[in-house]
Amino acid sequence: MGNQNKDERHEMFMLFTTRVLSLHQYSTINKFSLKCRNGVYPFCVSRWVLHVLERGVSDLDLRVMVDWDDSVSMPGSVFVSKSLVRLRIEAENGAVIYVEDVFLPKVKTLHLDAVVFEDYDYWKRPVSSKTLKRLTLRCEDWNSNPDSVSLDTPNLVYFEYTDHVAKKYEIVNFDSLVEASIELRMTCEQHWHSSYGDLVGNATELLMRISNVQTLYLSANTLSVLTFCCEEILVFKNLIHLTMKTHREAGWESLRALLKNCPKLETLVFDGLHHKNTFKCKDVDGCLCRPSEDLPSFLSSSPVKVIKILKFGEISFYSDETAKQWQMEQVKYFLQAMPNREQMIVCYNTRIDEALKSQLERLARRGASSKCTVQLICDHRIEPIQRYSYVD
């Protein structure tokens, strides 16, 4: 009975949607948003999309979620529209689009997430548009390097990109880029062959083209790509705000060179405080993790004014006391090594034990000065914000 009722609800929803759209046979539809799970017939989705395209829709938002053994296809005409200004297609477990041509002369915002293109060379990523302002491109994880990437988008302001390192970056035009979020990955084979002497890929051309951004988010995988797939760490001459996602399987070998090459950086955010130990951790110029007291620190001249640590106390194995203490020592090091800082914000995990919390509070009080305030904030704001500043 439960399944039957579910099928009936799906059928009623499809009939309702079809009837509503039929009322707009001769009028313009400005915005159409569809979120559906498995149970909605693919031909209905295609028919609705074609209908709103014919009605001159300017804002189209499609989010389709299906089971692995199911399939949903959409017409390739979704990429041929004289009216679309904003197009978002998001699929869970993949949605197939049969692409024959691309013509979107007015599009300013394009968001593609986990979409599979049929009858199209998937292993190439060509995007060319003079109108595009915001682009989100999250590619399916096939554990393989795309053959080539071409991004000719001179007026792009925001770029969010998830993909494996390409074999070649043919055209990358980001003349107007202000903000970027980059999740570059190596394949399993590249991870296997990675070493500290030989590169296993080359993402230098792509990263060079985003070096003018003011705001940048880098994933933990991208930090590894900077180490193993970049000929050099480029100068980010305009970067003001940098956020880095960390992971217990990713080392920090590239962070020292990266931060050295950010001469205008004002805000530094660690999304989590995780770290993988490597032999580079003991080198003077190797790693940013808690260097010895006698090693000179480039952070003493860093322009960073605000340092923020998210998810302090969050570890993969909660009983790992070593990881907890390492995070505490890392916060202590940042407080000592960055005299130009004006504010440190530590967002701690609500599950941390009282002993660790007490250590953090004592450290915050000692680290506060006439030039710097230290704030402790509970992740979920269950507890009040605690601010520590210098008291003469």
N, C-alpha and C positions, 0 to 999 in steps of 0.2 A: 504494500500500500504506500509505503514511504517513497519508493522509487517512482510509482505511478503519479503521486502528487507532485514530485519534483519535475517529471516530464510535462505534466499539465501546466505547471507554473512557467516552464520554459516556453511552451507553446503559446500561452496567454501573453507572455512578454513579447514574443515575436509578432503576434497578431496586433498587439497594441502599438508597437513601434512602427509597423508597416502602415497602420491606419493613420497615425499621427503624421508620418512623412507624406502620406497621400494628400493630406490637407494642404501641403505646401507645394503642390504640383507646379504652380505658376508663380510662386513668390521666392525671393532670395532667402537662403538660409545662411546666416552669418557664422554661426558656431554650431558644431556637432561633436558631442562627446559620447563615446561608447565604451563601456567596461563590461566585459562578459567572460564567463568561465565556460568550460566544456559543457555541452548540452545545447548550446545555440548553434544551429546548423550553419556550416560555412557558406552556403549559397545565400543565406539571409544576410550575413555580414557583407558579402560582396555586393548584394543588391542595394543595401542601405548606403554603402560607400558610393556606389555609382550614382545613386539618386541625389545625394547631397552635393556631389561634384557637379552634376548637371544644374543644380540650383545655385551655383556660384559661391559655395562655402569658402570662407576665408580662414577659419580656424577649425582644424580637424584633429581630434584627439581620440586615438584608438588604442585600447589596452585589452589584449586578448590573452587569456590564460587557459592552457590546455594541458591534458595529461601527456606523458611521453609517447603513449601508443595512439594518441589521437592526432589530428592534424587540422589546421585552419589555414585556408589560403585567402589572399586578398588580391584584387585585380591590380595589375601593373599601372592602370590608369590613375592610381593614387599619386603617381609621380608625374602625371601630365595634367597640369591645371594652370589656367591663366589667372585664377582668382586666389589661390592659396597663399596666405601670408605666414601662417603658423601650421606646421605639421608635426604631430607626435605619434609615433607608432612604437608601442612597447609590448613585448611578447614574453610570456613565461614558458620556457621549453621550446621556444621557436615558433614563428609564424612564417609561412612561405608566401613570398610575393613574386609573381611572374613578371619580370621587368623586360620590356622591349625598348622603351625610350624614357628619357628624363627631360622634362620641360617644366620648370617652376620659375617663371620670370619675376614673380613678386615675393617669393618666399624670403622671410627674414629670420625665422626660427625653425630649425630642423632638429628633431630628436628621434633617433633610431636606436632601439634597445633590443638586442637578441633577435634580430630579424634575419631570415634566410632568404637570399635572392636566388630564384630558380631561373634557368636559361640565361645565366649571367656569370661572368668570371668572378666567382666569390673571392678568389685569392688576390684580387686587385681592389684597391680602395680609391676610386677616382671621385673627387668632389670638386666641382667648379661652379662658383657663383659670385657675382658682383653685388648681389643684394643681401646675401646672408650676413646676419649680425650675431646669431647664437647657434652653435652647432654642438650637439651631443651625439657621439657615435660610440656605442658599446657593442663590440663585435663578439660573435659566438666563440666560445672557447673550444677550438678544435685541436689545441696543442700543436699548432703548426704555424710557421712564419708566413705571413702573406707575401706574395711575390713583389708587390710594389704598392706604394701609397702616394697619391697626388692630392694635394689640398690647395687649390687655387682660390683662396677666399680673402681678397685684399681688404674687405671692409668688416671682417669678423672681429667682434669685440670679446665674445666669450666662447671658450672651447673646452669641451669635456670629452676625453678620449680614453677608451679601454680597448687594448689589443695586444697581440704579441709583437715583438720587434720585427719590423719588415726587413726583407732582404735589400730593398732599395727604396729610398725616398726621392721620387723623381722631381716633383714640384711641391714646394711648401711655401705658400705666400700668406703671411700673417702681418701685413703692414700696420693694421689698426688694433691688434690684440692687446687687451688690458688684463684679462683674467683667464687662467687655465687650470684645469684639473686633469692630471695625467696618471694613468694606470697602465704602464708598460710592463709586459711580462716576457720572461724567457721560457722557452719550451723545456720539457724534461731533459731532452738531449743536451740543450745548452747548459742547463744546470749541472749536468753530469760532467761536462767537459770544461766547466769554468775553472779558471785558475787566476792567480794574481799576476801572471806574466803575459798571458795571451788573451786577446779579446775573442768572444764567441759570437759577436754580432756587432752592428754599428748603428746606433740611434743618434749619432752626433748631429746629423743634418736636421732632424726633426727638432731636437732640443735647442739647437742653435737658433731656429726660427721663432721659438717662443721666449727667447732670452730678453725680450723687451717688455714682458708683462710686469704689472705692478703687484698682482696678487697671484699666488701659485700654491696649488695643493699637489703633493707628491705622495703616492702610495709606497708601502714598504717594498713592493716588487720593483717600483721605479728606482728606489735607492740601490737595489741590487743591479739594475740595468746601468745606472751611472757608474758602478764599479766595473762591470764585466763587458759592457757594450758601448762604451764611450771612449773616444780617443783622448779627450781632455774635458775637464769641467769648465764650462763656459762662464763668462762674466754676465751676471744678471744686473745690468747697470741701473735699471729702474725699479727693481723689486723692493717693495715696502713691507709686504705681508707674506710670510711663508709658513705653510702648515705641512707637517710630515707625519704620515701614518707609520707606526713602527710595528714590528712583529718579532716574535722570539726566534724565528728562523732567518731573519735578515740582519746582516751586520751593518755597522755604521762607517765603513771605510771611506765612503764618498762624502760624508757630512763635513769633515774638516775643510776639504777643498771647496765644497759648495758654499759654505758660510764665508770663507775667505773671499769669495767672488761675488758677494752681495754688499757692495759698499754703501747702499742706502737703506738697508734692512732695518725696520723699526720694530716689527712684531714677529716673534718666533713662537710657533705653536707645535707642541708634540702631542699628536693624537695617540695616546697610550705611551708608556715608557718601557718598551721591550727592546731586547738587544741580544744578538748572537755573538758569543765570544769567538774570535779568530786570532791567529798569530799576529795580525796587524794591530791588535789592541795594545800591545806592548811597545809599538814603535812610536817615536816622537811625532812623526807626521802621519801616523797610521789611522788612529781612531779617536773619536771625541769622547769615548766613555771613560770617565774617571781616571785621567792620567795621573802619574805620580806627582807628588808635590814639587819635586825638583825639575820637572819638565816645564819649559816656557809655554805659556798659553796665549794663542792669538786672540782668544776671547777677551783679553784685557783691553784690546783696542776695538772691539766690536761695537758698531753703532746701535745695536739692539737696545731698545728702551723698555719693551714689554716682552716678557717670556711667560708663556702659558703652558701648563701641563694638564692634559685631560686624562681622566681615568687612572689617576694615581692609585696604586695598591691593587690594580687589576692584574692578575697573573693567571697563566694557564693551569697551573697546579697550585691550588690554594695553600697547600701545606709547605710549599717551597719557601722556607725562611730566607734562603740565600737571595732569591729574586726580590723579596720584599726589602731586604737591607740594601741591595744594589740600587733600587729605585731611590731609597732614602739618601744614599751616598751621592747619587747623581744630582738630586735636588741641591744638596749641600755644595757640590762642586759648582753648579751654575750660580749659586748665590755668591760664592767666593771669587769666581773667575770672571765675572761680568760686572765691573764697577760702574759702567755707564747705564746700567738698568735703572729704570724709575719705578717699575712695577713688576712683581711676580705673582701670578695667579696659579694656584694648585687646586684643581678639581678632584677631590678624592672619592674613591669608590665607597658606597654605603656599607659594603660588607667587610671593610678592613677592621681588624681587631683594635681594641682600645689601646693596647700598648703601642702599636704602630701609629695610631692617631696622636697619642701623647708625644711621641718622638717628633712627629711632624709639626705639632704646635710649638714645641720648644725650639725647633730649628727655625720656624717662621719668626718667632720673637727675636732670636739672636740675629737673623738675617736682615731684619728691618733696620733702616737707617734714616738719617735726615734726608737722603736722596731717594730712598726706595721704600715703598709700601709692599707688604706681603699679604695676600688674601687667600684664605682657605674657604673653598666653596664645596658643599655637598653636591654630588652629581645630580640628585633629584630634588634639591632644595628642601629636603626634609628638615635639615638643620639650618640655622641662620648663618649668614656670611660672617666670617671672622676676619677682621682687618688688623694688621699689626703695623705700627709705624714707630719711628724713633721718638723717644721721650727723653729730653735732656734732664 
